[in-house]
Structure formats: C-alpha cells, structure tokens
Amino acid sequence: MGSTALSPEQAHALFDILTHHETYAEIENFKYPGAITHYGPPFKLEKGASSTSPVLQTLLSKFALRLPGLRDVSSDFWQTRCQSLIEEISAAELSESYDKGVLGIRKTLATAISALIEYPARGVLGGFARQETVKSDAKYDKSNSEDILAAFDDFLQQLVHGTMIDDLFANAAQTDDLSKHDSVVQAAHEYVVINLASFLHYTLVLSPEGPALLRVLENINKLVPYVLIRQTLRVGNVASMINGMTKLLLAKVSVTAVTNWLGISKSADEGMNLLQQIISTVLGWDAKDLKSRASKIEKNKEAPSKEQLQAIKDYVQKPREEHEECRSQKKQSRSIISVLLSLSSAPVELSDAQHELALEYLSFQLSLRDRDALGKILCHHQPDHLTQAIRDLVSAYEPMIRQVHQAVDLSGTVGDFEAFLNEMIKLSKGDAKEGKVPSVEDYIRLLHKYQGCSHKFLHQVAKNGKDVTTWFQEYAHEAAGQFRQQQSQSNGASDLAVGSMTSALDSLISKLSDQDRQTVLRDVDAHVQYIASLSSASSARLKVVTAGSGKTPYGPGMYLARWQSLLDATPITPATPEGPVRRGKSTEVKDAARVDVDGERKGAVDAREEAKVVGGKQPEAPNVEETTRLLGKDFREILAGRVKR
C-alpha cells in the first residue's frame, strides 16, 4: 500500500476527476426512464438495492430533506407527485444536442447545475478540514483580491468549525447594515457578490444559450401578475392571504371546472391554473415561431424533397430505441440526416445546401416535439401532479408563511424582486446598435444596488420571526456539521486533501495493474497542474475585477471553466452528410445557438468574441477518460455503499 499511496495533491486531483465525472453522469442519467426508481430515499427504492445516483442522493438527504418546511412534506409529495413528474419527463425522451445541432437550454442548465453542486458534494464526501484562521477581529480590504480570498476561506472555517453561524444570526437580528458586521463577513460577502455577478454575466451574456435563457426569463416575467400578487400579500389576515394566493396561482377557472364542480360533467381535464397558463403561453410563443420557420423551409425551392422532409418528421416521432440506433452510427462520421434517410424509404442524396436546411428542419421539429411534450406533462396531465405538489408545499410551509407574513412586508419584497429582475433583463440585453456589452462590473453594481433589499428582509425575519429564525439557525448548524471530517487526521496531510475518502482512493489505485496505475497517475498529475492553473487564472480575474477597471469581460470562478468543459465536450452531429462529429466548443455550433426561435441572431457577443474572451483566459482541461473508465464504476459503488449505510 505504501508504494501506491497518493500524495495530497494527487488525492485531491483524483477526487476532483471522479466527483466531476460522477456528478454529471448522474444528472445525465435522468434522461432515461427508471433513473428515479433507482435513486433512493425519499423516492421508492427496492429493498437491498443500491442508489444509482449516490452523489445527488447524498446532497438531497443531507441538505434538502432537512430544510425547515420541506422536511414536513408527506411521502406522497416525493413518491407520487415528484417521482411521477420526473418519470414522465424522462419517458418523453426530450431531444438530444447531437440531433438538434445545438447545445440547447436543457444541456446548458444541466451542465451548470453539475459544475456548481460538485463542490458541496466533495465537501460532504471528503469533509472540510479544520485549519488555523486569523483572529476574528482581523481587518480585510474589500478592494484587495488577496484579502477577499483570505476572508472567504476564514469565513468558511468559522462557519463550519467556529461560531460564525450564531454570530450571523445574532447580528442579523440587530441590524440590516452590512457595515456593522465583522470585517471578515463584509469581505466574504463581497466575494459572494463578485462570484454571483460572474455567474450571471457568464450565463446571460457569454453562454451560447444566454439569449435563449434571457428570452424565456423575459417572457415569464411579462406574464407574472405582480400587481395582483402584491395586493394579495397586503391582506392582513394570514389565512385569507394564503387562501387568496393559492386561488390566484392554482385555481382552475374554466367551463369544464365549473361543470365538474356542479356535477354536470366528469371530464378529467379541467383546464389550467395561472401557473400552467404561464408555462403553456411561453411554450406556445416558441412553438408559433418554430412552426413559421419550419413552414418557410417546406416552401423553399432549395429545400429537400417532400419525401425527405416527411422522413425527418417521422424520425422525430419514432421510439427511443430507433433514435439511439441512429446516434450510435456517429462513429461512422455520418450526419444524423444521412443516417435517418438511409433507414427510410426516402432518397438519401442531398446537396450541401439541402443538407443544411434538413438539419435546421430536424432541429425545429425536435424543438416543437419537446415543447408539446412538456406542455402535456406540466399543464394537461391527469392526475395533475404539478398543482398537487405545489399544494403540498404550501401546506407544509404554512406555519413558516404565517410567521414571515407577520414579520416582513412581503408585498414590498415582491416589488423589490420585480424591480431587480426587470433591471437585470434590461442590462443583459446590452445595446447591439452601440456595441455595448455588459461587463462583470455591471452585474456587481446591480447586485450592490439591491443587496440592501435582501439584508432588510433577513433582518426583519430575524428580528420579528423568532421561531422561523430558530428553525433555520438549527438547520444551519446541522448543514455545517455535514462538512466536518469525522475521522482522525492521523494519516497526515493526505487526509487534508480529501478527508475520509483518502483510503478509498488509495484502495482504488492499488487494485489496478501496473500499466493502468501509471495511466491513471499520468492523468492525475496533469489534472494537478490543471487545477492549479484554474485557481491561478480565477485569482487573476478576481484581481482585475477588484481593481475597478469597470470593463471586465470574463469574471472569476473555477466552476465556470468546469461548466464550459462539459459544454465543450458535447458531441454534435456533423455539419455535412459525411464528416467529423463536431463538439460544443465549435464556433459554428455556438453561433447556431445564438439564433433564437424566431430566426434572429441574439446576444451582445458572438461566438468568436466569446472564444476570444473566454478561451484565452482559461487552461484546457486534460483528457482523463481513461481514469474515469478504469475507476468510475468502482468509485460509484463506494459512494452507493455509503448511501446504503
């Protein structure tokens, strides 16, 4: 064992590789039916079976299921409402990026979630080692990047191993003035603001799907009845307010609903409530634009033949097995169009121009099918699991809602949120005519402008809602406890890298053949350098932001690079009938993503500008596929065994 033991840096790098791969693999697995049935508690799981999503299940059980309010929902909420919704969405087989020729919103969100949650996952699995911190009365300069980084590290140490939680709650009850908190809290707060601004900027400005996400957000924002919500929240009687909000959002007002209530009819579909109307309307707007663009291709004289277009439409409606069979032939360097036409009775021959139109037509048809499937599941499915799930949540959170309603002006809080959202949407659009592109500093200023609203809300809750404050204070202690390392640190510095996972990683390495072990160690050593480069690059960008130049095009955050690497690795169908499989990092793939459903190119930056801004500021991730192939399965089994215990 001595010869195979990993150094602290190697253990940290290997742990990083395996958790990064496992987290995204678990999220990606939810596109297949049955993934939720093998998830584990709180969902139904066969007795004696192991979870196939140990990372996600660990985070859910240790944090979400213990949240005040959510911990009080019935088992039906998880095992009937949520499980059924997830299973139905998985069974709908929503389209793949490979077939559509673009990354898509779902891929963008899935990779973003994975890149973010892998960090707390590593903290929970390996623990957050106790280290010496500076004195609590130390002063930090919020304009100095090194001070901000040091303050955040000290803040986390005090949060997990010290008295920071109690100090924060006590001070929040006394004041909503951030300057009255300790210097370490102020500097750590600035670190969070900068990173949140960096995330928003990357998501809405630099990300290829940023314009599409912004459009969906803007469309939803237009349909939310903020005036009615604020008026309802002003009602003094808590029971009347809750009843009014429930009716406003969830009551189904239709002729069928009335006749069913009167006993005249017994129709299963009673129509949609306001929430479902918003979802249906947003999906409907997209569908209208997509149908219009598909129709233009059908009328185009240069388009594929009617038989070929029909073959594309038929392919979209075929079962999952046939779709996967077509995608499996990507190793032959043939586009999805060439493959599906070869498996149909339609002619295979297409000119380059026709092939390009055929790819677009397939993308439109898949997008239409996705929206139709989501609309049926979320808005027209019987039984209506979405509405009932929200009712379950309202019931579980009613005691908390009562206290918060008495402690805070909720109407004003909603008004603040609406103002923030409107300003963020306006900022994110930029000004294409003047060539004005939002910078990271623009988002920092936006967050600084509205941070007082959130501070005021937290102060009012902490001051006036004693019970709800106690619930969350106890929860915060419990959550922080999940990051404390349970085993002794007697094994030396290696435990400081990955804590209780060190012996498991050493065991995985020791079982490999000499040749495979050397392969893994080469990957690990390359990843050690990659992590160091990411940290250095992120720190350099943080320094630029804190320097106050005001025009930073790409903000700090190592997670941004991990997110981008997942997007860049996404396989995309060849652009020509025969050619190499493209990847998400391709300029033409990113450019295609910036063309919105209405056919117009959106966004403040194009793919080439984004590549110049992002590509030159982050190192390229090393290829560690061999390591994940050799160790990924065994690593998952180790994690699943922990969940089972």
PEQUI-V518497 format. One record per pair of residues at least 4 apart in sequence whose C-alpha atoms are under 6 Angstrom apart, sorted by the first residue. I is the first residue (numbers start at 1). J is the second residue. D is the distance in whole Angstrom. If there is no record, write none. Layout:
i=I j=J d=D
i=I j=J d=D
//
This chain:
i=4 j=510 d=6
i=5 j=506 d=5
i=6 j=10 d=6
i=6 j=11 d=5
i=8 j=494 d=4
i=8 j=497 d=5
i=12 j=497 d=5
i=12 j=498 d=6
i=13 j=524 d=6
i=13 j=527 d=6
i=13 j=528 d=5
i=14 j=524 d=6
i=16 j=20 d=6
i=18 j=22 d=6
i=19 j=23 d=6
i=23 j=114 d=6
i=24 j=28 d=6
i=24 j=114 d=5
i=26 j=53 d=5
i=30 j=35 d=5
i=31 j=90 d=5
i=32 j=90 d=5
i=33 j=87 d=6
i=33 j=90 d=5
i=33 j=91 d=5
i=37 j=45 d=6
i=38 j=45 d=6
i=38 j=51 d=6
i=38 j=52 d=6
i=39 j=51 d=5
i=39 j=52 d=6
i=39 j=53 d=5
i=40 j=45 d=5
i=40 j=51 d=5
i=43 j=78 d=6
i=43 j=79 d=5
i=50 j=640 d=6
i=51 j=640 d=6
i=53 j=57 d=6
i=54 j=58 d=6
i=54 j=639 d=6
i=54 j=640 d=5
i=57 j=61 d=6
i=58 j=62 d=6
i=59 j=63 d=6
i=60 j=64 d=5
i=61 j=65 d=5
i=65 j=71 d=5
i=66 j=71 d=5
i=67 j=71 d=6
i=69 j=396 d=5
i=69 j=397 d=5
i=72 j=396 d=6
i=73 j=396 d=5
i=75 j=79 d=6
i=76 j=80 d=5
i=77 j=81 d=5
i=77 j=389 d=6
i=78 j=82 d=5
i=78 j=83 d=6
i=79 j=83 d=5
i=80 j=84 d=6
i=81 j=385 d=5
i=81 j=389 d=6
i=94 j=370 d=5
i=97 j=101 d=6
i=97 j=102 d=6
i=97 j=103 d=5
i=98 j=571 d=6
i=98 j=572 d=4
i=98 j=573 d=5
i=100 j=363 d=4
i=101 j=572 d=5
i=101 j=573 d=6
i=102 j=589 d=6
i=102 j=593 d=6
i=103 j=107 d=6
i=106 j=110 d=6
i=111 j=563 d=6
i=112 j=563 d=6
i=115 j=559 d=6
i=115 j=562 d=6
i=115 j=563 d=5
i=122 j=126 d=6
i=123 j=127 d=5
i=123 j=128 d=6
i=123 j=483 d=6
i=124 j=482 d=6
i=124 j=483 d=5
i=126 j=498 d=5
i=126 j=499 d=5
i=126 j=500 d=5
i=126 j=501 d=5
i=127 j=483 d=5
i=127 j=484 d=5
i=127 j=485 d=4
i=127 j=499 d=6
i=128 j=483 d=5
i=128 j=484 d=5
i=129 j=496 d=6
i=133 j=154 d=6
i=139 j=183 d=5
i=140 j=147 d=5
i=140 j=183 d=6
i=141 j=147 d=6
i=142 j=148 d=6
i=142 j=187 d=5
i=143 j=546 d=5
i=145 j=543 d=5
i=147 j=151 d=6
i=148 j=187 d=5
i=151 j=155 d=6
i=151 j=184 d=5
i=151 j=187 d=6
i=151 j=188 d=6
i=152 j=188 d=5
i=155 j=159 d=6
i=157 j=161 d=6
i=158 j=162 d=4
i=158 j=164 d=5
i=159 j=164 d=5
i=159 j=165 d=6
i=160 j=480 d=5
i=168 j=172 d=6
i=172 j=459 d=5
i=173 j=459 d=5
i=173 j=462 d=5
i=173 j=463 d=4
i=176 j=455 d=5
i=176 j=456 d=5
i=176 j=459 d=5
i=185 j=189 d=6
i=192 j=196 d=6
i=197 j=443 d=5
i=197 j=444 d=5
i=198 j=440 d=6
i=198 j=555 d=5
i=200 j=204 d=6
i=201 j=205 d=5
i=201 j=440 d=6
i=202 j=206 d=5
i=202 j=207 d=6
i=203 j=207 d=5
i=203 j=210 d=6
i=204 j=210 d=4
i=205 j=210 d=6
i=206 j=610 d=6
i=208 j=590 d=5
i=208 j=593 d=6
i=208 j=594 d=6
i=209 j=593 d=6
i=211 j=602 d=6
i=211 j=603 d=5
i=230 j=411 d=5
i=232 j=241 d=6
i=233 j=241 d=6
i=233 j=411 d=5
i=235 j=241 d=5
i=238 j=402 d=6
i=240 j=244 d=6
i=246 j=250 d=6
i=247 j=251 d=5
i=249 j=274 d=5
i=249 j=275 d=6
i=250 j=273 d=5
i=251 j=273 d=5
i=252 j=272 d=5
i=252 j=273 d=4
i=256 j=260 d=6
i=256 j=270 d=5
i=257 j=270 d=5
i=259 j=264 d=5
i=259 j=265 d=5
i=260 j=264 d=6
i=260 j=265 d=5
i=260 j=266 d=5
i=272 j=276 d=5
i=272 j=277 d=6
i=276 j=280 d=6
i=276 j=379 d=5
i=277 j=281 d=6
i=280 j=284 d=6
i=280 j=375 d=6
i=283 j=371 d=6
i=287 j=368 d=6
i=289 j=597 d=6
i=289 j=598 d=5
i=290 j=364 d=6
i=290 j=597 d=6
i=294 j=361 d=6
i=303 j=354 d=5
i=304 j=308 d=6
i=304 j=354 d=5
i=307 j=346 d=6
i=308 j=346 d=5
i=324 j=328 d=6
i=330 j=334 d=6
i=333 j=578 d=6
i=333 j=579 d=5
i=333 j=580 d=5
i=334 j=577 d=6
i=334 j=578 d=5
i=335 j=573 d=5
i=335 j=574 d=5
i=335 j=577 d=5
i=338 j=577 d=6
i=341 j=348 d=5
i=342 j=348 d=6
i=350 j=354 d=6
i=350 j=355 d=6
i=371 j=375 d=6
i=374 j=378 d=6
i=375 j=379 d=5
i=376 j=380 d=5
i=376 j=381 d=6
i=377 j=381 d=5
i=385 j=389 d=6
i=394 j=398 d=6
i=401 j=405 d=6
i=403 j=465 d=6
i=404 j=408 d=6
i=407 j=460 d=6
i=407 j=461 d=6
i=407 j=464 d=5
i=407 j=465 d=6
i=408 j=460 d=6
i=430 j=436 d=6
i=430 j=437 d=5
i=430 j=438 d=6
i=430 j=604 d=6
i=431 j=435 d=6
i=431 j=436 d=5
i=437 j=604 d=5
i=439 j=551 d=5
i=439 j=552 d=5
i=439 j=553 d=5
i=440 j=552 d=6
i=441 j=550 d=5
i=447 j=451 d=6
i=452 j=456 d=6
i=459 j=463 d=6
i=460 j=464 d=6
i=461 j=465 d=5
i=462 j=469 d=5
i=472 j=476 d=6
i=495 j=499 d=4
i=498 j=502 d=6
i=512 j=516 d=6
i=512 j=517 d=5
i=513 j=517 d=6
i=520 j=627 d=5
i=521 j=525 d=6
i=523 j=624 d=6
i=534 j=558 d=6
i=538 j=556 d=5
i=538 j=557 d=5
i=538 j=558 d=6
i=541 j=555 d=6
i=541 j=556 d=5
i=542 j=556 d=5
i=564 j=568 d=6
i=567 j=584 d=6
i=568 j=584 d=4
i=568 j=585 d=4
i=569 j=583 d=6
i=569 j=584 d=6
i=570 j=583 d=5
i=570 j=584 d=5
i=571 j=582 d=6
i=571 j=583 d=5
i=572 j=581 d=6
i=572 j=582 d=5
i=572 j=583 d=5
i=573 j=581 d=5
i=574 j=579 d=6
i=574 j=580 d=6
i=574 j=581 d=5
i=574 j=582 d=6
i=587 j=607 d=6
i=590 j=607 d=6
i=591 j=607 d=5
i=594 j=601 d=6
i=594 j=602 d=6
i=595 j=599 d=6
i=595 j=600 d=5
i=595 j=601 d=4
i=596 j=600 d=6
i=605 j=609 d=6
i=610 j=614 d=6
i=611 j=615 d=5
i=612 j=616 d=6
i=627 j=631 d=6
i=628 j=632 d=5
i=631 j=635 d=6
i=636 j=640 d=6
//
